[in-house]
Amino acid sequence: MYSSKASLKAKQFQWMYVHNVILTEYRLMLMKVSNGKCKICGQNKEALKHLFWECKTVLQQYILIQLRRFIDKVMYFCICNHK
């Protein structure tokens, strides 16, 4: 994990994710400083699993980002092969 070319910030986030120490709203609720609801969709408890795998709003945004990257690659391919 630490020999990768990822940025220090990305490595730190990965370590925190793997060790489940990211302060989600659900964890803050357990400390009595939050209601535990997801700040993105407002419907479910905001745990790591929800944020990265279940939140429909996040998944929709991820799909849009991937679609945009695909379109950019296709456009680049078309432009480069048009010359």
Secondary structure in CASP SS format (residue, H / E / C, confidence):
PFRMAT SS
TARGET T0000
AUTHOR 0000-0000-0000
METHOD secondary structure of the structure
MODEL  1
M C 1.00
Y C 1.00
S C 1.00
S C 1.00
K C 1.00
A C 1.00
S C 1.00
L H 1.00
K H 1.00
A H 1.00
K H 1.00
Q H 1.00
F H 1.00
Q H 1.00
W H 1.00
M H 1.00
Y H 1.00
V H 1.00
H C 1.00
N C 1.00
V C 1.00
I C 1.00
L C 1.00
T C 1.00
E H 1.00
Y H 1.00
R H 1.00
L H 1.00
M H 1.00
L H 1.00
M C 1.00
K C 1.00
V C 1.00
S C 1.00
N C 1.00
G C 1.00
K E 1.00
C C 1.00
K C 1.00
I C 1.00
C C 1.00
G C 1.00
Q C 1.00
N C 1.00
K E 1.00
E C 1.00
A C 1.00
L H 1.00
K H 1.00
H H 1.00
L H 1.00
F H 1.00
W H 1.00
E H 1.00
C C 1.00
K H 1.00
T H 1.00
V H 1.00
L H 1.00
Q H 1.00
Q H 1.00
Y H 1.00
I H 1.00
L H 1.00
I H 1.00
Q H 1.00
L H 1.00
R H 1.00
R H 1.00
F H 1.00
I H 1.00
D H 1.00
K H 1.00
V H 1.00
M H 1.00
Y H 1.00
F H 1.00
C H 1.00
I H 1.00
C H 1.00
N H 1.00
H H 1.00
K C 1.00
END
